[in-house]
């Protein structure tokens, strides 16, 4: 765990203010179909998953936890985020935990990136029983509260963005003409959300300190806390999701992060 997390975030923030921030990719956009997920996969298969690859998570360490799982720790320098994968005795991932610095979500200049990694984390745990619920939560986390303005891009610009941008609509976050430093995201369409924000969304954006949610198979826990790194603590949002069926069959699982 790096001691210069705050410095990393400040440096990272300066590097991610181009005219466009491509904050999603086709395989993990809400409402796309995913043939495979990280949750339930073997560690070998998960290593090549888009979520691990796109966000640049690299191996940090592996240790046996008190819960009997092997904990595989990864860190993304470019996203200043942590990922912990809990493996059973067959090297199958049954528990996932993501740590994101709160400034990456709270700072308007980079909030699309913070929201993107959280929604993509949920989609990476998309077991069939919870597909619709997780996609609904991912949609909400990604766009709720953002002032999205549809913008038209020329073909050359779209081509430079790559194949993932084709067939997508570009949206600027905020009003006015697009200028250097603005955020832009790509969606098939703006998702229809429930009028009332979910408790998961409220916790992700920091209005609620913690929450847990039991779905048909998966369980979700989100906790906002502080990580003491060096002299200055930094606020962290921990989001974890696990296969409830596995833990029910083996042993009780204590949720939440201390």
Secondary structure as UniProt FT lines:
FT   TURN            3..4
FT   HELIX           5..15
FT   HELIX           26..28
FT   TURN            30..31
FT   TURN            39..40
FT   HELIX           43..46
FT   TURN            47..48
FT   HELIX           50..54
FT   TURN            55..56
FT   STRAND          58..64
FT   TURN            66..67
FT   STRAND          70..76
FT   TURN            77..80
FT   STRAND          81..87
FT   TURN            89..90
FT   STRAND          92..101
FT   HELIX           102..106
FT   TURN            108..110
FT   HELIX           111..123
FT   TURN            124..125
FT   HELIX           128..130
FT   HELIX           131..143
FT   TURN            144..145
FT   STRAND          148..151
FT   HELIX           155..161
FT   HELIX           163..165
FT   TURN            166..167
FT   STRAND          169..173
FT   TURN            180..181
FT   STRAND          184..187
FT   HELIX           199..204
FT   TURN            205..206
FT   STRAND          210..214
FT   STRAND          218..229
FT   TURN            230..231
FT   STRAND          232..243
FT   HELIX           244..250
//
